[in-house]
Amino acid sequence: MKQRLLAAAAVLVLVLAAPWAAQGTELKVGDKAPDFTLLDTNWKEVKLSDYLGKKNIVLAFYVLAFTGG
Amino acid sequence: MKAYQDDIAKLEQSDTQVLGVSVDSPAANKVFADQIGVKFPLLSDFKRTVSKEYGILNEEKGFANRATFVIDKEGIIQHIDLGKAAIDPSGATQACSLLEHKRSSQ
């Protein structure tokens, strides 16, 4: 019984913490950046690995086009 | 994104490429780039996979939250700005100039 209660409490903590965990990235300074392949405005593929060893990258995520900031 | 364009000279000086990313289509990004005069690439994460992988996808609304990652030439994350802090490029610009300073003094 006690174990079940503990398990239930653990699940509850996880469920309650989830929305906060989802707020920010799990990546931290010092982590390897996940590689990506994305399309530019000419539908050409751009990869992070294209730039490795050549350029530092500022990867700026913006919410939506045609909005400020 | 316009603020990053304004800082582009400083960023290029520190051997840095700026890449904008959103969940918009390439076609929408093209119009947006022309409209605000952005010269660096705007990339389309239409499938939301990269926003998810970087942990900043707003699952409820389906778009990426505002965030900026500075990645060095070895592919290591050196600086992160999240939310409103990422609108102002100065943190990222400074991080890049520090990176180049470190490199040139090595």
Backbone of each chain as nested JSON, in Angstrom:
{
  "chains": [
    {"id": "A", "residues": [
      {"number": 1, "name": "MET", "atoms": {"N": [0.837, -1.217, 0.0], "CA": [0.0, 0.0, 0.0], "C": [0.863, 1.255, 0.0]}},
      {"number": 2, "name": "LYS", "atoms": {"N": [1.847, 1.223, 0.916], "CA": [2.708, 2.397, 1.043], "C": [3.485, 2.64, -0.263]}},
      {"number": 3, "name": "GLN", "atoms": {"N": [3.913, 1.491, -0.835], "CA": [4.678, 1.602, -2.092], "C": [3.826, 2.205, -3.2]}},
      {"number": 4, "name": "ARG", "atoms": {"N": [2.579, 1.749, -3.249], "CA": [1.652, 2.255, -4.267], "C": [1.44, 3.757, -4.125]}},
      {"number": 5, "name": "LEU", "atoms": {"N": [1.307, 4.15, -2.88], "CA": [1.088, 5.562, -2.576], "C": [2.299, 6.387, -3.051]}},
      {"number": 6, "name": "LEU", "atoms": {"N": [3.472, 5.822, -2.761], "CA": [4.711, 6.491, -3.174], "C": [4.776, 6.604, -4.696]}},
      {"number": 7, "name": "ALA", "atoms": {"N": [4.409, 5.514, -5.366], "CA": [4.432, 5.514, -6.834], "C": [3.456, 6.55, -7.371]}},
      {"number": 8, "name": "ALA", "atoms": {"N": [2.282, 6.603, -6.771], "CA": [1.268, 7.573, -7.192], "C": [1.784, 8.991, -6.99]}},
      {"number": 9, "name": "ALA", "atoms": {"N": [2.435, 9.197, -5.86], "CA": [2.98, 10.53, -5.572], "C": [4.047, 10.898, -6.598]}},
      {"number": 10, "name": "ALA", "atoms": {"N": [4.873, 9.92, -6.958], "CA": [5.94, 10.172, -7.932], "C": [5.341, 10.549, -9.283]}},
      {"number": 11, "name": "VAL", "atoms": {"N": [4.29, 9.848, -9.677], "CA": [3.625, 10.144, -10.948], "C": [3.048, 11.55, -10.91]}},
      {"number": 12, "name": "LEU", "atoms": {"N": [2.434, 11.884, -9.792], "CA": [1.82, 13.201, -9.639], "C": [2.873, 14.304, -9.782]}},
      {"number": 13, "name": "VAL", "atoms": {"N": [4.012, 14.093, -9.157], "CA": [5.09, 15.08, -9.233], "C": [5.517, 15.258, -10.692]}},
      {"number": 14, "name": "LEU", "atoms": {"N": [5.668, 14.142, -11.402], "CA": [6.081, 14.204, -12.808], "C": [5.064, 14.964, -13.649]}},
      {"number": 15, "name": "VAL", "atoms": {"N": [3.791, 14.652, -13.429], "CA": [2.72, 15.283, -14.201], "C": [2.688, 16.785, -13.933]}},
      {"number": 16, "name": "LEU", "atoms": {"N": [2.84, 17.139, -12.663], "CA": [2.793, 18.557, -12.302], "C": [4.011, 19.299, -12.835]}},
      {"number": 17, "name": "ALA", "atoms": {"N": [5.151, 18.614, -12.862], "CA": [6.388, 19.292, -13.282], "C": [6.462, 19.424, -14.8]}},
      {"number": 18, "name": "ALA", "atoms": {"N": [5.734, 18.588, -15.53], "CA": [5.868, 18.545, -16.984], "C": [5.681, 19.901, -17.684]}},
      {"number": 19, "name": "PRO", "atoms": {"N": [4.637, 20.66, -17.324], "CA": [4.459, 21.936, -18.036], "C": [5.65, 22.883, -17.863]}},
      {"number": 20, "name": "TRP", "atoms": {"N": [6.287, 22.818, -16.692], "CA": [7.433, 23.709, -16.486], "C": [8.645, 23.209, -17.263]}},
      {"number": 21, "name": "ALA", "atoms": {"N": [8.785, 21.89, -17.257], "CA": [9.916, 21.299, -17.97], "C": [9.815, 21.641, -19.455]}},
      {"number": 22, "name": "ALA", "atoms": {"N": [8.586, 21.716, -19.965], "CA": [8.395, 21.967, -21.385], "C": [8.659, 23.425, -21.753]}},
      {"number": 23, "name": "GLN", "atoms": {"N": [8.753, 24.287, -20.766], "CA": [8.94, 25.717, -21.026], "C": [10.275, 26.028, -21.682]}},
      {"number": 24, "name": "GLY", "atoms": {"N": [11.335, 25.358, -21.196], "CA": [12.65, 25.736, -21.681], "C": [13.341, 24.573, -22.35]}},
      {"number": 25, "name": "THR", "atoms": {"N": [14.493, 24.877, -22.91], "CA": [15.238, 23.835, -23.574], "C": [15.964, 22.987, -22.552]}},
      {"number": 26, "name": "GLU", "atoms": {"N": [16.244, 21.75, -22.926], "CA": [17.037, 20.88, -22.076], "C": [18.517, 21.05, -22.418]}},
      {"number": 27, "name": "LEU", "atoms": {"N": [18.777, 21.693, -23.542], "CA": [20.166, 21.878, -23.952], "C": [20.82, 22.921, -23.064]}},
      {"number": 28, "name": "LYS", "atoms": {"N": [22.112, 22.717, -22.804], "CA": [22.828, 23.701, -22.01], "C": [24.151, 24.059, -22.692]}},
      {"number": 29, "name": "VAL", "atoms": {"N": [24.717, 25.151, -22.217], "CA": [26.017, 25.573, -22.726], "C": [27.0, 24.422, -22.487]}},
      {"number": 30, "name": "GLY", "atoms": {"N": [27.779, 24.094, -23.503], "CA": [28.729, 22.984, -23.399], "C": [28.226, 21.727, -24.075]}},
      {"number": 31, "name": "ASP", "atoms": {"N": [26.914, 21.678, -24.362], "CA": [26.359, 20.52, -25.067], "C": [26.686, 20.611, -26.556]}},
      {"number": 32, "name": "LYS", "atoms": {"N": [26.69, 19.44, -27.196], "CA": [26.844, 19.425, -28.644], "C": [25.501, 19.84, -29.255]}},
      {"number": 33, "name": "ALA", "atoms": {"N": [25.534, 20.757, -30.206], "CA": [24.283, 21.2, -30.833], "C": [23.771, 20.097, -31.753]}},
      {"number": 34, "name": "PRO", "atoms": {"N": [22.489, 19.737, -31.654], "CA": [21.944, 18.722, -32.556], "C": [22.059, 19.202, -34.012]}},
      {"number": 35, "name": "ASP", "atoms": {"N": [22.506, 18.308, -34.899], "CA": [22.597, 18.688, -36.314], "C": [21.182, 18.866, -36.867]}},
      {"number": 36, "name": "PHE", "atoms": {"N": [21.066, 19.64, -37.93], "CA": [19.743, 19.822, -38.533], "C": [19.888, 19.999, -40.035]}},
      {"number": 37, "name": "THR", "atoms": {"N": [18.816, 19.71, -40.732], "CA": [18.714, 19.999, -42.159], "C": [17.413, 20.754, -42.348]}},
      {"number": 38, "name": "LEU", "atoms": {"N": [17.508, 21.989, -42.834], "CA": [16.315, 22.819, -43.01], "C": [16.339, 23.44, -44.394]}},
      {"number": 39, "name": "LEU", "atoms": {"N": [15.18, 23.917, -44.852], "CA": [15.101, 24.53, -46.172], "C": [15.188, 26.045, -46.06]}},
      {"number": 40, "name": "ASP", "atoms": {"N": [16.044, 26.645, -46.916], "CA": [16.089, 28.107, -46.955], "C": [14.972, 28.627, -47.867]}},
      {"number": 41, "name": "THR", "atoms": {"N": [14.966, 29.929, -48.114], "CA": [13.846, 30.516, -48.856], "C": [13.851, 30.114, -50.332]}},
      {"number": 42, "name": "ASN", "atoms": {"N": [14.96, 29.509, -50.801], "CA": [14.991, 28.985, -52.169], "C": [14.798, 27.475, -52.188]}},
      {"number": 43, "name": "TRP", "atoms": {"N": [14.286, 26.929, -51.123], "CA": [14.017, 25.49, -50.982], "C": [15.292, 24.68, -51.079]}},
      {"number": 44, "name": "LYS", "atoms": {"N": [16.402, 25.308, -50.698], "CA": [17.697, 24.614, -50.707], "C": [17.996, 24.142, -49.289]}},
      {"number": 45, "name": "GLU", "atoms": {"N": [18.552, 22.936, -49.173], "CA": [18.85, 22.388, -47.845], "C": [20.04, 23.098, -47.213]}},
      {"number": 46, "name": "VAL", "atoms": {"N": [19.905, 23.445, -45.949], "CA": [20.997, 24.029, -45.176], "C": [21.196, 23.144, -43.956]}},
      {"number": 47, "name": "LYS", "atoms": {"N": [22.451, 22.725, -43.744], "CA": [22.742, 21.853, -42.608], "C": [23.681, 22.557, -41.65]}},
      {"number": 48, "name": "LEU", "atoms": {"N": [23.534, 22.247, -40.371], "CA": [24.484, 22.774, -39.39], "C": [25.888, 22.29, -39.746]}},
      {"number": 49, "name": "SER", "atoms": {"N": [25.98, 21.029, -40.166], "CA": [27.303, 20.456, -40.438], "C": [28.01, 21.147, -41.612]}},
      {"number": 50, "name": "ASP", "atoms": {"N": [27.246, 21.883, -42.461], "CA": [27.876, 22.644, -43.547], "C": [28.841, 23.697, -42.996]}},
      {"number": 51, "name": "TYR", "atoms": {"N": [28.558, 24.162, -41.788], "CA": [29.304, 25.299, -41.238], "C": [30.384, 24.885, -40.242]}},
      {"number": 52, "name": "LEU", "atoms": {"N": [30.331, 23.625, -39.8], "CA": [31.276, 23.189, -38.768], "C": [32.704, 23.365, -39.248]}},
      {"number": 53, "name": "GLY", "atoms": {"N": [33.539, 23.9, -38.38], "CA": [34.94, 24.13, -38.726], "C": [35.149, 25.389, -39.543]}},
      {"number": 54, "name": "LYS", "atoms": {"N": [34.037, 26.05, -39.951], "CA": [34.171, 27.242, -40.797], "C": [33.669, 28.501, -40.109]}},
      {"number": 55, "name": "LYS", "atoms": {"N": [32.48, 28.4, -39.521], "CA": [31.837, 29.598, -38.961], "C": [31.231, 29.281, -37.606]}},
      {"number": 56, "name": "ASN", "atoms": {"N": [31.197, 30.292, -36.74], "CA": [30.326, 30.198, -35.572], "C": [28.906, 30.415, -36.086]}},
      {"number": 57, "name": "ILE", "atoms": {"N": [27.953, 29.876, -35.383], "CA": [26.563, 30.006, -35.824], "C": [25.733, 30.686, -34.747]}},
      {"number": 58, "name": "VAL", "atoms": {"N": [24.947, 31.664, -35.174], "CA": [23.891, 32.19, -34.306], "C": [22.586, 31.64, -34.858]}},
      {"number": 59, "name": "LEU", "atoms": {"N": [22.011, 30.695, -34.122], "CA": [20.775, 30.067, -34.554], "C": [19.639, 30.76, -33.799]}},
      {"number": 60, "name": "ALA", "atoms": {"N": [18.906, 31.598, -34.542], "CA": [17.885, 32.444, -33.893], "C": [16.497, 31.945, -34.267]}},
      {"number": 61, "name": "PHE", "atoms": {"N": [15.838, 31.291, -33.332], "CA": [14.469, 30.853, -33.563], "C": [13.539, 32.036, -33.344]}},
      {"number": 62, "name": "TYR", "atoms": {"N": [12.643, 32.28, -34.309], "CA": [11.635, 33.325, -34.136], "C": [10.263, 32.688, -34.225]}},
      {"number": 63, "name": "VAL", "atoms": {"N": [9.292, 33.34, -33.615], "CA": [7.993, 32.696, -33.42], "C": [7.287, 32.489, -34.76]}},
      {"number": 64, "name": "LEU", "atoms": {"N": [7.018, 33.546, -35.464], "CA": [6.363, 33.446, -36.763], "C": [6.784, 34.618, -37.636]}},
      {"number": 65, "name": "ALA", "atoms": {"N": [6.787, 34.366, -38.948], "CA": [7.055, 35.456, -39.882], "C": [5.964, 36.522, -39.74]}},
      {"number": 66, "name": "PHE", "atoms": {"N": [6.296, 37.729, -40.132], "CA": [5.337, 38.854, -40.13], "C": [4.913, 39.267, -38.716]}},
      {"number": 67, "name": "THR", "atoms": {"N": [5.722, 38.868, -37.729], "CA": [5.5, 39.393, -36.382], "C": [6.774, 40.127, -35.994]}},
      {"number": 68, "name": "GLY", "atoms": {"N": [6.679, 40.954, -34.998], "CA": [7.8, 41.819, -34.641], "C": [8.944, 41.084, -33.964]}},
      {"number": 69, "name": "GLY", "atoms": {"N": [10.011, 41.79, -33.704], "CA": [11.132, 41.257, -32.933], "C": [12.19, 40.577, -33.762]}}
    ]},
    {"id": "B", "residues": [
      {"number": 1, "name": "MET", "atoms": {"N": [13.977, 39.625, -35.827], "CA": [15.025, 39.262, -36.783], "C": [15.757, 40.49, -37.315]}},
      {"number": 2, "name": "LYS", "atoms": {"N": [15.032, 41.593, -37.339], "CA": [15.619, 42.825, -37.862], "C": [16.807, 43.267, -36.999]}},
      {"number": 3, "name": "ALA", "atoms": {"N": [16.673, 43.073, -35.692], "CA": [17.737, 43.459, -34.77], "C": [19.015, 42.671, -35.058]}},
      {"number": 4, "name": "TYR", "atoms": {"N": [18.867, 41.426, -35.47], "CA": [20.042, 40.611, -35.808], "C": [20.687, 41.129, -37.092]}},
      {"number": 5, "name": "GLN", "atoms": {"N": [19.842, 41.562, -38.036], "CA": [20.372, 42.143, -39.263], "C": [21.175, 43.413, -38.944]}},
      {"number": 6, "name": "ASP", "atoms": {"N": [20.674, 44.194, -37.988], "CA": [21.371, 45.427, -37.616], "C": [22.744, 45.136, -37.008]}},
      {"number": 7, "name": "ASP", "atoms": {"N": [22.895, 43.969, -36.394], "CA": [24.159, 43.602, -35.745], "C": [25.064, 42.782, -36.661]}},
      {"number": 8, "name": "ILE", "atoms": {"N": [24.649, 42.635, -37.918], "CA": [25.306, 41.664, -38.797], "C": [26.783, 41.984, -39.015]}},
      {"number": 9, "name": "ALA", "atoms": {"N": [27.127, 43.261, -39.105], "CA": [28.525, 43.623, -39.361], "C": [29.405, 43.115, -38.222]}},
      {"number": 10, "name": "LYS", "atoms": {"N": [28.947, 43.348, -36.998], "CA": [29.71, 42.897, -35.83], "C": [29.829, 41.376, -35.819]}},
      {"number": 11, "name": "LEU", "atoms": {"N": [28.721, 40.732, -36.171], "CA": [28.71, 39.264, -36.146], "C": [29.629, 38.693, -37.219]}},
      {"number": 12, "name": "GLU", "atoms": {"N": [29.63, 39.327, -38.387], "CA": [30.484, 38.823, -39.464], "C": [31.952, 39.024, -39.134]}},
      {"number": 13, "name": "GLN", "atoms": {"N": [32.217, 40.091, -38.404], "CA": [33.582, 40.355, -37.972], "C": [34.106, 39.208, -37.109]}},
      {"number": 14, "name": "SER", "atoms": {"N": [33.215, 38.61, -36.343], "CA": [33.665, 37.488, -35.502], "C": [33.377, 36.142, -36.188]}},
      {"number": 15, "name": "ASP", "atoms": {"N": [33.44, 36.186, -37.529], "CA": [33.368, 34.948, -38.315], "C": [32.124, 34.122, -37.991]}},
      {"number": 16, "name": "THR", "atoms": {"N": [31.004, 34.815, -37.978], "CA": [29.756, 34.175, -37.544], "C": [28.694, 34.236, -38.629]}},
      {"number": 17, "name": "GLN", "atoms": {"N": [27.986, 33.158, -38.805], "CA": [26.846, 33.109, -39.722], "C": [25.555, 33.119, -38.892]}},
      {"number": 18, "name": "VAL", "atoms": {"N": [24.649, 34.029, -39.217], "CA": [23.349, 34.047, -38.55], "C": [22.361, 33.226, -39.373]}},
      {"number": 19, "name": "LEU", "atoms": {"N": [21.611, 32.381, -38.707], "CA": [20.546, 31.62, -39.352], "C": [19.263, 31.825, -38.554]}},
      {"number": 20, "name": "GLY", "atoms": {"N": [18.231, 32.354, -39.201], "CA": [16.931, 32.472, -38.546], "C": [16.14, 31.19, -38.791]}},
      {"number": 21, "name": "VAL", "atoms": {"N": [15.375, 30.766, -37.83], "CA": [14.564, 29.547, -37.993], "C": [13.155, 29.785, -37.465]}},
      {"number": 22, "name": "SER", "atoms": {"N": [12.16, 29.36, -38.233], "CA": [10.789, 29.363, -37.728], "C": [10.025, 28.221, -38.379]}},
      {"number": 23, "name": "VAL", "atoms": {"N": [8.787, 28.035, -37.976], "CA": [7.979, 26.946, -38.538], "C": [7.229, 27.4, -39.801]}},
      {"number": 24, "name": "ASP", "atoms": {"N": [7.533, 28.612, -40.262], "CA": [6.89, 29.096, -41.491], "C": [7.412, 28.336, -42.71]}},
      {"number": 25, "name": "SER", "atoms": {"N": [6.677, 28.388, -43.809], "CA": [7.115, 27.74, -45.049], "C": [8.219, 28.586, -45.686]}},
      {"number": 26, "name": "PRO", "atoms": {"N": [9.055, 27.983, -46.538], "CA": [10.076, 28.766, -47.244], "C": [9.46, 29.942, -47.999]}},
      {"number": 27, "name": "ALA", "atoms": {"N": [8.276, 29.753, -48.571], "CA": [7.639, 30.824, -49.345], "C": [7.301, 32.015, -48.442]}},
      {"number": 28, "name": "ALA", "atoms": {"N": [6.742, 31.731, -47.259], "CA": [6.4, 32.802, -46.317], "C": [7.668, 33.498, -45.836]}},
      {"number": 29, "name": "ASN", "atoms": {"N": [8.717, 32.718, -45.583], "CA": [9.973, 33.3, -45.113], "C": [10.602, 34.215, -46.155]}},
      {"number": 30, "name": "LYS", "atoms": {"N": [10.438, 33.866, -47.413], "CA": [11.013, 34.682, -48.491], "C": [10.361, 36.067, -48.49]}},
      {"number": 31, "name": "VAL", "atoms": {"N": [9.048, 36.075, -48.394], "CA": [8.321, 37.348, -48.382], "C": [8.701, 38.149, -47.13]}},
      {"number": 32, "name": "PHE", "atoms": {"N": [8.775, 37.443, -45.998], "CA": [9.117, 38.093, -44.73], "C": [10.524, 38.709, -44.803]}},
      {"number": 33, "name": "ALA", "atoms": {"N": [11.488, 37.949, -45.345], "CA": [12.872, 38.43, -45.441], "C": [12.943, 39.693, -46.303]}},
      {"number": 34, "name": "ASP", "atoms": {"N": [12.239, 39.674, -47.431], "CA": [12.228, 40.835, -48.321], "C": [11.607, 42.033, -47.615]}},
      {"number": 35, "name": "GLN", "atoms": {"N": [10.524, 41.751, -46.904], "CA": [9.771, 42.818, -46.249], "C": [10.604, 43.55, -45.194]}},
      {"number": 36, "name": "ILE", "atoms": {"N": [11.373, 42.8, -44.393], "CA": [12.115, 43.45, -43.306], "C": [13.59, 43.645, -43.649]}},
      {"number": 37, "name": "GLY", "atoms": {"N": [13.978, 43.26, -44.87], "CA": [15.352, 43.523, -45.304], "C": [16.392, 42.644, -44.643]}},
      {"number": 38, "name": "VAL", "atoms": {"N": [16.033, 41.416, -44.333], "CA": [16.989, 40.492, -43.727], "C": [17.776, 39.788, -44.825]}},
      {"number": 39, "name": "LYS", "atoms": {"N": [19.109, 39.818, -44.701], "CA": [19.955, 39.245, -45.752], "C": [20.47, 37.848, -45.38]}},
      {"number": 40, "name": "PHE", "atoms": {"N": [20.408, 37.498, -44.099], "CA": [20.888, 36.156, -43.733], "C": [19.771, 35.141, -44.008]}},
      {"number": 41, "name": "PRO", "atoms": {"N": [20.119, 33.853, -44.096], "CA": [19.091, 32.853, -44.441], "C": [18.016, 32.73, -43.348]}},
      {"number": 42, "name": "LEU", "atoms": {"N": [16.782, 32.661, -43.794], "CA": [15.687, 32.284, -42.902], "C": [15.309, 30.855, -43.272]}},
      {"number": 43, "name": "LEU", "atoms": {"N": [15.364, 29.973, -42.3], "CA": [15.163, 28.552, -42.567], "C": [13.796, 28.099, -42.065]}},
      {"number": 44, "name": "SER", "atoms": {"N": [13.244, 27.142, -42.81], "CA": [11.904, 26.673, -42.493], "C": [11.943, 25.333, -41.753]}},
      {"number": 45, "name": "ASP", "atoms": {"N": [11.405, 25.344, -40.551], "CA": [11.27, 24.097, -39.779], "C": [9.798, 23.692, -39.828]}},
      {"number": 46, "name": "PHE", "atoms": {"N": [9.337, 23.497, -41.046], "CA": [7.924, 23.229, -41.28], "C": [7.45, 21.989, -40.531]}},
      {"number": 47, "name": "LYS", "atoms": {"N": [8.341, 21.01, -40.403], "CA": [7.954, 19.766, -39.725], "C": [8.127, 19.846, -38.214]}},
      {"number": 48, "name": "ARG", "atoms": {"N": [8.644, 20.958, -37.737], "CA": [8.826, 21.186, -36.304], "C": [9.839, 20.257, -35.643]}},
      {"number": 49, "name": "THR", "atoms": {"N": [10.588, 19.509, -36.42], "CA": [11.497, 18.535, -35.805], "C": [12.67, 19.216, -35.106]}},
      {"number": 50, "name": "VAL", "atoms": {"N": [13.191, 20.277, -35.718], "CA": [14.369, 20.924, -35.14], "C": [13.974, 21.727, -33.893]}},
      {"number": 51, "name": "SER", "atoms": {"N": [12.839, 22.416, -33.967], "CA": [12.352, 23.155, -32.783], "C": [12.166, 22.187, -31.619]}},
      {"number": 52, "name": "LYS", "atoms": {"N": [11.695, 21.0, -31.937], "CA": [11.466, 19.998, -30.909], "C": [12.79, 19.504, -30.352]}},
      {"number": 53, "name": "GLU", "atoms": {"N": [13.714, 19.241, -31.257], "CA": [15.007, 18.729, -30.834], "C": [15.763, 19.738, -29.973]}},
      {"number": 54, "name": "TYR", "atoms": {"N": [15.566, 21.006, -30.27], "CA": [16.208, 22.045, -29.464], "C": [15.374, 22.378, -28.231]}},
      {"number": 55, "name": "GLY", "atoms": {"N": [14.26, 21.696, -28.072], "CA": [13.484, 21.795, -26.827], "C": [12.69, 23.071, -26.683]}},
      {"number": 56, "name": "ILE", "atoms": {"N": [12.373, 23.731, -27.791], "CA": [11.698, 25.02, -27.662], "C": [10.38, 25.071, -28.427]}},
      {"number": 57, "name": "LEU", "atoms": {"N": [9.906, 23.878, -28.855], "CA": [8.621, 23.86, -29.554], "C": [7.499, 24.075, -28.548]}},
      {"number": 58, "name": "ASN", "atoms": {"N": [6.631, 25.012, -28.85], "CA": [5.438, 25.221, -28.046], "C": [4.385, 24.24, -28.572]}},
      {"number": 59, "name": "GLU", "atoms": {"N": [4.288, 23.094, -27.884], "CA": [3.456, 21.991, -28.396], "C": [2.002, 22.417, -28.532]}},
      {"number": 60, "name": "GLU", "atoms": {"N": [1.574, 23.246, -27.608], "CA": [0.172, 23.644, -27.584], "C": [-0.167, 24.489, -28.81]}},
      {"number": 61, "name": "LYS", "atoms": {"N": [0.717, 25.447, -29.124], "CA": [0.412, 26.371, -30.218], "C": [1.034, 25.94, -31.544]}},
      {"number": 62, "name": "GLY", "atoms": {"N": [2.023, 25.046, -31.488], "CA": [2.589, 24.509, -32.715], "C": [3.685, 25.355, -33.336]}},
      {"number": 63, "name": "PHE", "atoms": {"N": [4.175, 26.364, -32.616], "CA": [5.318, 27.094, -33.155], "C": [6.462, 27.101, -32.162]}},
      {"number": 64, "name": "ALA", "atoms": {"N": [7.63, 27.528, -32.638], "CA": [8.813, 27.55, -31.771], "C": [8.771, 28.776, -30.887]}},
      {"number": 65, "name": "ASN", "atoms": {"N": [9.152, 28.613, -29.635], "CA": [9.337, 29.773, -28.774], "C": [10.592, 30.514, -29.21]}},
      {"number": 66, "name": "ARG", "atoms": {"N": [10.662, 31.768, -28.829], "CA": [11.817, 32.579, -29.158], "C": [13.054, 32.04, -28.424]}},
      {"number": 67, "name": "ALA", "atoms": {"N": [14.12, 31.804, -29.145], "CA": [15.357, 31.327, -28.515], "C": [16.523, 31.543, -29.462]}},
      {"number": 68, "name": "THR", "atoms": {"N": [17.687, 31.819, -28.898], "CA": [18.887, 31.966, -29.716], "C": [19.995, 31.088, -29.143]}},
      {"number": 69, "name": "PHE", "atoms": {"N": [20.62, 30.311, -30.002], "CA": [21.73, 29.452, -29.605], "C": [22.973, 29.907, -30.361]}},
      {"number": 70, "name": "VAL", "atoms": {"N": [24.063, 30.116, -29.635], "CA": [25.343, 30.365, -30.292], "C": [26.114, 29.048, -30.3]}},
      {"number": 71, "name": "ILE", "atoms": {"N": [26.505, 28.616, -31.498], "CA": [27.191, 27.335, -31.673], "C": [28.576, 27.616, -32.247]}},
      {"number": 72, "name": "ASP", "atoms": {"N": [29.615, 27.099, -31.607], "CA": [30.969, 27.402, -32.096], "C": [31.346, 26.498, -33.267]}},
      {"number": 73, "name": "LYS", "atoms": {"N": [32.562, 26.68, -33.764], "CA": [32.962, 25.96, -34.978], "C": [33.093, 24.459, -34.748]}},
      {"number": 74, "name": "GLU", "atoms": {"N": [33.173, 24.076, -33.497], "CA": [33.236, 22.632, -33.186], "C": [31.837, 22.047, -32.967]}},
      {"number": 75, "name": "GLY", "atoms": {"N": [30.811, 22.883, -33.094], "CA": [29.444, 22.386, -32.922], "C": [28.984, 22.362, -31.475]}},
      {"number": 76, "name": "ILE", "atoms": {"N": [29.69, 23.082, -30.61], "CA": [29.326, 23.115, -29.193], "C": [28.532, 24.386, -28.891]}},
      {"number": 77, "name": "ILE", "atoms": {"N": [27.463, 24.232, -28.127], "CA": [26.646, 25.394, -27.739], "C": [27.421, 26.242, -26.74]}},
      {"number": 78, "name": "GLN", "atoms": {"N": [27.563, 27.525, -27.054], "CA": [28.358, 28.405, -26.187], "C": [27.519, 29.455, -25.469]}},
      {"number": 79, "name": "HIS", "atoms": {"N": [26.287, 29.646, -25.933], "CA": [25.461, 30.697, -25.334], "C": [24.006, 30.415, -25.692]}},
      {"number": 80, "name": "ILE", "atoms": {"N": [23.107, 30.637, -24.733], "CA": [21.675, 30.436, -25.0], "C": [20.893, 31.635, -24.449]}},
      {"number": 81, "name": "ASP", "atoms": {"N": [20.025, 32.185, -25.266], "CA": [19.061, 33.193, -24.808], "C": [17.673, 32.632, -25.047]}},
      {"number": 82, "name": "LEU", "atoms": {"N": [16.823, 32.707, -24.045], "CA": [15.465, 32.181, -24.204], "C": [14.44, 33.291, -24.001]}},
      {"number": 83, "name": "GLY", "atoms": {"N": [13.305, 33.161, -24.681], "CA": [12.2, 34.097, -24.505], "C": [12.581, 35.501, -24.924]}},
      {"number": 84, "name": "LYS", "atoms": {"N": [12.119, 36.471, -24.14], "CA": [12.315, 37.883, -24.514], "C": [13.781, 38.239, -24.666]}},
      {"number": 85, "name": "ALA", "atoms": {"N": [14.636, 37.579, -23.863], "CA": [16.08, 37.873, -23.906], "C": [16.649, 37.629, -25.302]}},
      {"number": 86, "name": "ALA", "atoms": {"N": [15.997, 36.731, -26.062], "CA": [16.531, 36.367, -27.376], "C": [16.17, 37.387, -28.455]}},
      {"number": 87, "name": "ILE", "atoms": {"N": [15.293, 38.336, -28.137], "CA": [14.935, 39.358, -29.129], "C": [16.117, 40.293, -29.346]}},
      {"number": 88, "name": "ASP", "atoms": {"N": [16.822, 40.563, -28.256], "CA": [17.988, 41.441, -28.301], "C": [19.22, 40.594, -28.656]}},
      {"number": 89, "name": "PRO", "atoms": {"N": [19.875, 40.889, -29.785], "CA": [21.002, 40.039, -30.197], "C": [22.297, 40.309, -29.439]}},
      {"number": 90, "name": "SER", "atoms": {"N": [22.313, 41.307, -28.529], "CA": [23.608, 41.724, -27.972], "C": [24.336, 40.614, -27.207]}},
      {"number": 91, "name": "GLY", "atoms": {"N": [23.588, 39.755, -26.518], "CA": [24.217, 38.649, -25.79], "C": [24.916, 37.694, -26.736]}},
      {"number": 92, "name": "ALA", "atoms": {"N": [24.234, 37.37, -27.827], "CA": [24.791, 36.451, -28.817], "C": [25.983, 37.095, -29.526]}},
      {"number": 93, "name": "THR", "atoms": {"N": [25.84, 38.389, -29.843], "CA": [26.914, 39.104, -30.535], "C": [28.176, 39.122, -29.679]}},
      {"number": 94, "name": "GLN", "atoms": {"N": [27.972, 39.379, -28.389], "CA": [29.098, 39.421, -27.457], "C": [29.747, 38.043, -27.33]}},
      {"number": 95, "name": "ALA", "atoms": {"N": [28.907, 37.005, -27.255], "CA": [29.423, 35.639, -27.13], "C": [30.292, 35.286, -28.335]}},
      {"number": 96, "name": "CYS", "atoms": {"N": [29.858, 35.721, -29.519], "CA": [30.621, 35.417, -30.735], "C": [31.943, 36.156, -30.759]}},
      {"number": 97, "name": "SER", "atoms": {"N": [31.914, 37.402, -30.301], "CA": [33.167, 38.149, -30.359], "C": [34.148, 37.578, -29.326]}},
      {"number": 98, "name": "LEU", "atoms": {"N": [33.638, 37.095, -28.199], "CA": [34.495, 36.426, -27.207], "C": [35.118, 35.156, -27.788]}},
      {"number": 99, "name": "LEU", "atoms": {"N": [34.302, 34.415, -28.541], "CA": [34.778, 33.164, -29.149], "C": [35.946, 33.442, -30.085]}},
      {"number": 100, "name": "GLU", "atoms": {"N": [35.798, 34.487, -30.912], "CA": [36.848, 34.788, -31.869], "C": [38.074, 35.337, -31.177]}},
      {"number": 101, "name": "HIS", "atoms": {"N": [37.835, 36.085, -30.098], "CA": [38.944, 36.647, -29.328], "C": [39.782, 35.511, -28.74]}},
      {"number": 102, "name": "LYS", "atoms": {"N": [39.069, 34.533, -28.182], "CA": [39.739, 33.365, -27.586], "C": [40.554, 32.626, -28.639]}},
      {"number": 103, "name": "ARG", "atoms": {"N": [39.921, 32.461, -29.8], "CA": [40.568, 31.713, -30.866], "C": [41.845, 32.416, -31.348]}},
      {"number": 104, "name": "SER", "atoms": {"N": [41.744, 33.737, -31.504], "CA": [42.892, 34.458, -32.062], "C": [44.022, 34.575, -31.036]}},
      {"number": 105, "name": "SER", "atoms": {"N": [43.701, 34.457, -29.748], "CA": [44.767, 34.585, -28.751], "C": [45.388, 33.225, -28.424]}},
      {"number": 106, "name": "GLN", "atoms": {"N": [44.881, 32.169, -29.086], "CA": [45.418, 30.84, -28.795], "C": [46.705, 30.585, -29.563]}}
    ]}
  ]
}
